[in-house]
């Protein structure tokens, strides 16, 4: 079958494209801009890529799958409808892609990409479809000669309800993407409840208030990290962050990354793998294969005097957890001053969580704020300079990195500040990752 993807450059849709290409389908796709992802699809998966969208791109397709950001006004969407080609959203496509697979789904407000990649490391014989680039296998997809799939399940549009999970892990539950749920918290929590009811095996964070409240409704395997994860130790291995911890009576484990949240993610993945028949000794060794994921505490420059980290954190809880780990890292590396560069992601998320964002940057020595990445939303005026006045923020237009120096630029492209030493962390889910890497 020839399948065309509108928005193929997105991390989620590209994973489906690669997975289906590995199953023998002919793949094509389009996006607004060329990227590392579209290049990979063209070079390694034989995909014909169209930049930008063009109605001719859907010609000859048997099916068209489109991302959540694509609207019916999209020229390719309209042309596919004219031609009578089957049109499926990513959410709808999951039904037929996963319905005959044995799915190990990982959901949650925070840490699901990390936990998915860890679970994939613990189960090296499985397929993997995750919403980030695993450094272990250099992709968001790993193919195997079986129908077992580690899958990162997305609650943002309730698509996790189409994942047909045999096993479900949930790291935590916190209201997010509330514009989709029409700001109805009952509907939001019920979506998680329905997702968990689909699974045969449930592995849950028992310290999460909502997840613990489900104990009387459905049989689950609970991890209580506050009392079952012990001897937490942050260590440097070749100058890179690792966390050691003891889990129940299973002994000690070591995993790439810094912090209690990393130990939590690893512990949930370990317990899930044990429910699938794996032994602790094998898991202890396999966990060492996990090398982190791109854009999560991702060290992109590691010099003696300047370390630069790219992080996907785009919610206050995520940013706060990463900053806590960064402060430990800074102290251990004896780096002067911690500087944060933040590109807010979406007007609605920024407005809904403004107080949390203001509080989560507490303790940084300098804060740079870039324009809000709209992700297709209509602009909502937000006074970020006023809201963050306590930090005396540097309001900039963009950043770049040249010759090992981080440069902060104004609207005219003039350099208004340079960071040559210390620990610099860039946060956001927009194009800040390309900016800080000197690629955009």
N, C-alpha and C positions, 0 to 999 in steps of 0.2 A: 504494500500500500504506500502511496505517496502522501506524506503528511506535511502540511505547511504550518508554521508557527508565527503568529503575529506578536512581536515583542520577544523574540527568541533570545535577545541579549540579557534578559533577566535571569537571576540565579535560579529561580524555581522552574521557569519554563524551559530553560536550557537543559536542566537535569532531565526533564521528561523527553526532550528531543534526543539527547545522547542515549538514554535508556532504550528508546524505541529504535534508534539506529542500530544499537547492539542486538536488537531482536529482528533485524533484517528489513526494516522499513526504510524507504527512501525519504530523506529529510530535506526540507528547505525552510527558510525563515527570513524575517525582516525585522529591522529595528530602526530607531531614530539615529543611532550613531554606531560607528565601528568601535569595537572594544576587544579586549583580550579574549572575552568569551566568544564573540562572533568569529574571531580569527581561529580559535581552537576548533569550533564547529566546522568551519570550512576546511581547515587543514587536516584534521584528524577524524572527522566523521563524514566527509564528503558532502556536506550541506551546501546548497546554493544559497548565498546570503544576499539580500537586497537592502541597500542603505540609500536613502530612507525608505519609508513605505511607498509602494507603488502598486496600482491595481493589477498590473500584469504579473505580479509575483505569485498570484494564486492560480494562475493558468495551469491546468493539468493536475491539480491536487485532488485527491479523493476525499480528504478531510482537512479542515482548518481548525487549529486550536489556538486560542488567543488568551493573552494575559489579562489579569484583572484591571490593568490600567487602560486597556483598549475599549474605546467607546463605539457604539453602532455607527457613528459618523466617520469612522476610520475608512479610508478609501479601499483597503483590501477587504475589510469586513463587508462593505457594501457590494464589492465586485463578487465576492464569494456567494453572497445571497442571491445576486442576479443570476449567477451560473448554476444555482441549485446545489452548491457544494455543502456538505454537512459542516455546520459550525458548532464548535464546542468550546465552552470556557475551560480554563485549566481545571477548575473545580469539577465540572461535568466529565472531563476527560479521565479523571482519576478513577471513575467508576469502572471503565473498561480496561484501564491499564493495570489496576491492582486487584480486580475482583477474583482472579484465579491464582493469586500469589499468597504465600505465607508471609504476612506483613508484621514487622516489629516496629510499631509506630512510636515516635517520641514527640510529645507535645509539652506545652507550658509557656508561660509568659516570658521567661528568661532561661537561657542555657540550653535550649533544645537543639541548636546546631552543634554545640560542643558535645552534648550528651549523645547525639546521633553519631558524630564522628568517633567518639570513644567506643560506643557500642559496635560500630563497624570494625574498629581495631580489635575488639574482643572476639568478634565473630568474623575472622578473615575469609571464611569460605562463602560469605553471603554477598548478594548484590547490595548496593547502597545508593540511596537517592536522598541527598541532603541539601540544605539551603545555604551552603558555604563550600569553599574549596578546602578539602582536607589535605594537609601537607603530607600525610602518609601516602596517599595515592594520587596527589596532584590534580584533583578534580572534584566536582560535586557529585560524580557518579562513579561507581565501581561495578563492573559486570562480572557475573559468575555463571557457571553452567548449572544453575538450579533456579527454583522459583521462590527462594527465601530472600526477603528484601528488608533491609533497615531503611526506614522512611521517616523523614522529618515532617511531622504533621502540623499543618498551619490552621490556626483558629481564626485568622483575621477575616475570613469570609465563610467560615464554617466548612471549609473544604475537608477538614479532618474527618468529617462525618462520612466521607466517601472513600476512606482509606482501607476499609475492611480489615481491621487489625486482629491478628491472633493475640499479640501481646501489646500492651500500651504502657508506656512510661509517661508520667507527668511530673515535671520538675517543681512546678508552683503554678498558682493561678492568681492573676491580677488583672482587673479590668483594663483592657486595651482595645484599640480599634473600635471604640464605642460608637463612632459615626456609623459603622456598618450595622451595629446592633440597635441603632436608633436610641442610644443612651438608655437602654432597658437592661439593667443589671440582672434581672431574673432570666431574661432570654439568654444573656451571655453565660451565666453559670449553668443554665440548663443545657447549653450546647456542649460544655465539658462533660456534664453528666451523661448525655447521650453518647458521646465519644467513648467514654469509659465502659458504658453498658454494652458496646459492640464487641469488646475484647474478651477473650477467654481468660487471659492472665493480666493482672494489673499490678504495676510496681509504682508506688506513690510516695511522695515526700510527706511523711506524717506530721511534720512541723508546720505544714501549710494549713491554715484554719479551714479553708473550704474543703480541701482533700480529706482532712481528718474527719470532717462532718459527714463524709460519705460512708464511714465505717459500718454503720448500721444498715446501709442500703445494698451494698454489694461486697462480696468477698475480695479482699485485696491484700497484697504484700506491702506492708508499710516499712519505710526506713525512717527512723527518728534521729536525724543527724546530730541534734544537740546532745544526745547521750550515747549514740552508737558509732559516731566518728570521733576518735580520740587521738591523742599524741600528734596533733597537727603541727607540721614543721615546714617552713618555707626555706628552700635551699637553692643554691646556684650550682648548676652543672654546666661547666664550660661557659660560664657567664650568663647562662639562660635560666629562666625561672622554672622550678619544679616544686611540687607539693608532695610531702610524705604524710601518710596518715594510717591509723589502724582502724579496721572496720569489724565491728562485733568481735567474734572470736576467730576471725579468718586470717589474722596476722596483718602485716604491714604491706602497703602498696605505695608506689611512686608514680606520679603522672606529670606530664608537662603542663605548666601554667602555675599561677600563684593564687592562693586564697582558699577560704573555706567553701566558696561557691564551686570551685574546681573540684574539691574533694567530694562535695555533694553530688555533682554531676557524675563523677567517676563511680561513686558508691552505688548510685541508682543503676548505672550501666552494668556494674559487676553483679548486682543482685538479679537483674533481669537475665543476664547471660547464664547465671546459675539455675534460674527457673527453666532454661532451655537445655539443661543438662551439662553445662560446663563445670569443670573443677577449678577451685581457687588457684592452684599452682599454675595451671595453663593461663588463667586470666591475669595473674600477676605478671607473667612474662609478656603476654600479648599487649597489655596496657602500655608497655614501654615503646611499642610501635606507634602509639599516638604521638604525633609531633605538633599538635596544635592545628588551628585552622586559620586560613587567611582572614585578616581583618578582625581577629579576636586576640588582643594583646600581641599583635603581630609586630615583631621587632624588625623594622626595615632599615635601620641604621644602628650599628652597634660599635661605636667608637669609644675610646677611653673617656673622652670629655663630653661627648654628645650622643645620647641614645634617643632615637625617634621611634615611636610606636603608633601604628595605625589600628584603630579599634572601631568596631561596628556599633558600639553602644549608642542608642538613640532614644533611650527611656531613662528617667532618673535613677531607677533601681539598678539598671545595668551600669550606668556611668559611675554611680557611687561605689559599687562593688569593685569595678576596675580601678578606680582611683585609690581605694583602700589598698589593693594589691600593689599599685604603682608606688605608693608611699613606702612600703616595705622594700620594694625593688630599689628605689632611689637611695634609701638608707644603706642597703647592702652593697650597692655599687659606689656609694659615696659621691653621688652626683649633686651638684649645687642647683637648687631651684627646680620646681616642678611647674611646667607651663602647659596649659590645656588650650587646644584649638577646637572649637565646637561649631559644627554646621547643623543647626536645628533641622529636623526632618518633618515636614508637613506642618501647615499652619494649625490644623485641628489638634494634632498631638502636642504641639508647643503650647497652645492656649490651654488645653485641658490639664496639662501637667506643669504649668508655669512655676508654681510655688515649689514643686519638687525639683525642677531644673535649677532654680536659684539656690536651693539648699544643697544640692548634690555636689556642687563645685567647691564647697567649703574646704579650705586648706590648700588650694592651689596658690602658687606665688604670682602667676599671671594668667589672665583669661582673654583669649581672642575669640570674638564672635563673628561668624560669617553670615551672609544673607541666608534666610530660610530656604531650604530645598523644597520646592512646592510639591513635587511628585504628582503634578497635574492638577492640584487643587487651586481654586480661586483664592486670590490673595486676601488675607485678613490682616488689617493693620495691628501690629503688636510693638509696643515700645520696649524693645529689649535693652536698650542702653539705660533707660530709667529703671527697669525691673532689676537689672544686675548692677546698679550703681555702687553697691558696697564693694564690688571687685575692681572698680575703675577700669572696665573692660576696654580692650582695643577693638574698635568696630572696624572691620576690614572687609574687603570685597573678595579676596581670594588669597591662597598661599601657594608657595612652590618650594621645591628643594633643589638647589643647584650647588655643585661642588662641596657637598657635605654640610651646607648651611640652609637652615629653614628661613625663608623670606616671607614676610607679611606684606601684602600689597593693597593699595587703595584702588578706587574705581578707575583711576587713570593708569593703573599698572605701575605706579611708583612704589618703591620699597619704603615702608614706614617703620619697620622693625626687622632686625635679624636675630635669630637665635643660633649661637655658635657653641653653646655649652649647656649642660644640664640635661634634664629629662623632658622631652616634648611628646605629648600625647594628643593625637588628632581623633576626635569623636564624630561619628555621623554615618548615616546610611545612604547619603547622596554621592556626589562626585568628589567629595573631599579625599577619598582614597586615591584617586588619580592625581589630585593636586599635590598631596603630601609626598607622593612617590615621584613627583616631577614629570608626570605623564600627561597632565592636562592643564 
